[in-house]
Structure formats: structure tokens, C-alpha cells
């Protein structure tokens, strides 16, 4: 039972963190991310909620969803503070641009090849 609940929590955290990652990218990359990845993550999030509802009580399911969402928000805030303290704004923008262009390249690669 504990392993089932932990897998439910991992599914919630995993899918919601990918949904939350969409807000990091610029509008163009965010659109591609939204269309190709975020939709699947929303379906995974809904499936994880349904899994929790079917296997546990509604109370444990809601607690798991809330705890998962809170963990993702805390993780993103801690990561933001860590990156801001460790790197300059210029380096962060450069890394963000590299990630966005590599996302475009991967999408084009998978569409055409």
C-alpha cells in the first residue's frame, strides 16, 4: 500500500513539474513545449489523480495532490534562488537560450527524421 501511494506521489510530482516547466520558456519555445509535451503531462496528471482516486480514499488523494503541488513549487523556488546566487543573469539567459534552441532543434529533428 505504501509503494502504491509513493508511486502516486511520484506521478503527481513528475507530471506537475513538467507542466510547471512550461512557464520557464519564452513564448515561442513555450508554445512548442505546450503543444508537444505539456498536453501529455496534463493527461498524465489527470491519470495519476484518477489512479489515486481508485486506489485510495478521496481524502488521501487530495492530500497527495496538494502535497505534490506544494513540493514542486518549493523545488522551483529553491532552484531559482540557487541559480540566481550561483550564476550571473547573463549566464542564465545564455543557458536559457541554448535550451530553447535545442528544444527547437529536437522538435525539427523528430518531425523530419
Secondary structure as GFF3:
##gff-version 3
##sequence-region A 1 113
A	DSSP	alpha_helix	2	21	.	.	.	ID=ss1
A	DSSP	three_ten_helix	22	24	.	.	.	ID=ss2
A	DSSP	alpha_helix	27	33	.	.	.	ID=ss3
A	DSSP	pi_helix	34	38	.	.	.	ID=ss4
A	DSSP	alpha_helix	39	55	.	.	.	ID=ss5
A	DSSP	alpha_helix	58	86	.	.	.	ID=ss6
A	DSSP	alpha_helix	89	112	.	.	.	ID=ss7
###
